[in-house]
C-alpha cells in the first residue's frame, strides 16, 4: 500500500476530532440535534482550516443512522461508505475543473433521483467561487427550492467572488485561522503518536510557518518526519525547511537598534546564506519588531507566550519609542517593495504609464 501523508492520515472523521473552529462545530452539532440543518451551507476561510473536512463530517452526520446526539458515529454503514469514498449518495465536485453550465445541468439531472441507500443525497462543491456566472445562475432556482432529499455544501477560499444571489440562499460559516496554542498541542500529539520526539522550539517554528493552517503545518511536520531522525531539534527544522532561526533575527534586530554595522552585516550574511528570498526576510524582520513592541505592553499577546522570555530580555534593553520608530521605518521602506512583488507585469506596466 502506498504511503499516506499525515494530512490525510490524521484527517478528522467526527466533530470531536476537529482542531479549533469550536463555534462552527457547536452550531452544526446543534442543528443536527434539533433537526434544523439548512439545505445549503457555505464554508469559507483560508486554505487548510478544515472547510472540506467539516463538510464531509456534516455529510456523515446528516446520513448517520445513530441517535442525533451521537452523529456522526463513524461506525454505521453510511459513515463508513463516506469515510472510504464509496458512497453513491455523496457527490464531491471540484469547482475549478467542473465550472461550466453543462456540469451544473448534469448535476441538476442527477439530484432528481432519490438516494440509493442513505437517507439523503449530499452535494459538496469545493472552491465553488470558480464556477462561471452562467453556472451560478443555473444553480439559483435549485438552491432556493431544492428537492427534500438533497443537501448542498460549498467550500471557498474567496467568498467575495461568489454572487450575492448565491450567498443569500446559503447558511454561511466563516472558518478562522487555527490559534497557535491549538496547533502546537495538535502537532505535539501527532509527533508522539508517530513515535518522534520533537523539541518545543521546533514545534513553535512549524506552528509559525503554518500561519494558522492545519494542512500546511502537517505538510511541514511530515517533511520533518521524513528527515530520518527520531529526535527533531529546532536546528533540524531550520535546515530542512530553509528557515532563518529566531536567534539570527534577534542578532540582526539588536544590531540595528544599537547601530552596530558589524553585527548587522554578519547577521545579513548568515541570513542570505540560507537562501531566503527578500520578501520572506522583510516579513520576518517586521514581525520580529512588531512582536517586541507587543511585549512592551502590560498584557502581551498570548501567541507570544512561548517566546516571551526571549522577547522580554530584548525589550528591557530598549524603549518603546525606539521599537516603534524602527517598525515604522521598516514598514515605510519594505511595504512598497512587498506590494510591488505581488503585482503582475500587466499591472506594473499600467502603473508606469499613468
Secondary structure, 3 states (H helix, E strand, C coil): CCCCCHHHHCCCCCHHHCCCCHHHHHHHHHHHHCCCCCCEEEEECCCCCCHHHHHHHHHHHHHCCCCHHHCCCCCCHHHHHHHHCCCCCEEEEECCCCCCHHHHHHHHHHCCCCCCCCCCEEEEEECHHHCCHHHHHHHHHHHHCCCCCEEEEEEECCHHHCCHHHHCCCEEEECCCCCHHHHHHHHHHHHHHCCCEECHHHHHHHHHHHCCCHHHHHHHHHHHHCCCCCEECHHHHHHHHCCCCHHHHHHHHHHHHHCCHHHHHHHHHHHHHCCCCHHHHHHHHHHHHHHHHHHCCCCCCHHHHHHHHHHHHHHCCCCHHHHHHHHHHHHHHHHHHHHHHCCCHHHHHHHHHC
